[in-house]
């Protein structure tokens, strides 16, 4: 019985986080009240406060719980012995682009930027629970390849920026210009991901086997 109750609480929490994430996407952090959040979550405001002490706590939970899935997926890749080193990096890029560009929580990047200056705790929690952990897992994946001779040694501080910088920039750009009818022609995710992966493989010392970038007619 206790397990059933625990599963119900966990499921309800996930439903609240999903609804709150969409609300923050629609209205931003400052434009979203606990009253509105309770309404979209389908519960009384008092019940919402029972789950989360305040709006900042709820926002942090939306970010850290959602992004934790990406870290778990990267961890799984690191331990997957059925993939070679290049396949692991390719799968890691698929994971990073999917969670950062396509998922609701990934699309919160502009809202995270909105609140991080005035609410340092949000920035600290986001960095500790996602950025630092994600970088550590990617570093483990690449370090294992370096040890096996698949990759050349790396300056990881530089490499982290080379990997994560373009993904975050693309996410922010797509949200900034989300109203464009031709958004995908300006920011084509698959094409940019392929070019980004090709550049990183070259930096790692892997012969570039990717298709050349298309040239304008």
C-alpha positions, 0 to 999 in steps of 0.5 A: 500500500505504501508503494502505491501511495509513493507511486501516486505522489511521484506521478502527481509531482510529474504532472505538476512539473509538466503543467508548470513547465508549460506555464513558465514557457507561455508566460515567463517566470515573472508573468506566472503567479502561483495562482495561475500555476495552481489553476493549470496544474488543476489543484488548489493553491494551498495544495500547490504550496504543500508540494512546493514552498514557493514559485522559485522552488517550483521553477527549480524543480521543473528545471532540475528534474527535467534535465536530470533525464539527460544526464541519466541518458548520457550516463547510460551511453558511457556504460554502453559497451555495444557502442564504439567511441564515435557512436557514443559521441554521436548518440550523446549529441542526439541526446543533448540536442533533443533535451536542449532544443526539443523538450519543454524543459530544454526550451526553458533556457530563456526563462532560466536566463531571465531569473538567474541574475536576480535569483542566484539560487536558480543559477547555482542549482541549474549549474550543479544539477545539470551543467556540471554533471553533464560536463562530467559525464561527457568528459568521462565518455571522451576520456575513455576514448582518449585512453583507448587511442580513439581521440587525442588528449583534450583541454576539457574547459575549452572542449566543454564550451565547444560542445555546449555553447552552440547547443545553448545558443541554438536553443536561445535563438529558436525561442527568441525567433519562435514566431518566425514562420520559416524558423527551421530554415533559419535554424535547421536543427539536424543540419546544424547538429551534423555540422557541429558533430563533424567539427567536434570529431575533427577536434578529437582527431577523428577523420571527418567522415561526415557529409560536407556542408551544403554550399549556396547555389 
